[in-house]
């Protein structure tokens, strides 16, 4: 089992797909919403078990990984 502050990977939850901690909502779903032109508010409305803080933290962690020095 692997965890971060926002994402949990557990083979017992959604087949090991990275999910928002404490939920069964795949982290990829937020990215899919944003890629599709939806807002964070629309995502949060459809997935009320995910907090705004979790959604923003996921985006911040992803951003840090993208801009981290090699």
N, C-alpha and C positions, 0 to 999 in steps of 0.2 A: 504494500500500500504506500502510495506517495502523496504528499500533501504540500500545499503552499498556503499562504495566508488566504487565498481566494479559491483555489481549485483543489479538488480532491480526486485522486485516481484510485479506485478500489474495484477489483475484479467482481465484487459482489454488487456493485451499483452500476447499472447501465452497461454491463459487460466490460467495465474498465475504462469507458470513455471519460475523459476529463470533464467533471461536473463542478458547478458552483458548490462550495462546501456547504453541507447541511441540506442540500436539495438533490433532486434527480434531474436537474436542468443542465444539459450539456453546455459547456462554455462556448462551444462552436456556434450555438444558437444565437448568441448575442452578435457575433461576427456576421452571421448570415443575415440577421435583421439589418444591421448597419450597411452591409453590402447591397441589400435590397432597397435601400433608401428610407428605411424606417428609422425612427428616433429611439433614443434610450427610453424615453417615456412610454412609447408604444410597446417596446420590449417588456418593460416593467409591468405594464398593465396586463399583458398576456401571461406573464410569469411572476405572480405576486410573491412567490417564495424567495425570489432573488431581491436583495435590497439594492437601493441606488448605490450605496457604499461599495457593495461587492462588484457591481457592474463597472463602476469607475475604477476601482482597484485593479480589475482584470485588464482594462484598457491601459492603465498606467504600467502594469507589469509587462504587458506585450510591447508597449512603447520602449521601455527600458531594454528589453531584449533586442529590439530592432536597432537601437542606437548605441548599444554597448560596444566598446572598442573590441576589436578582434584579438 
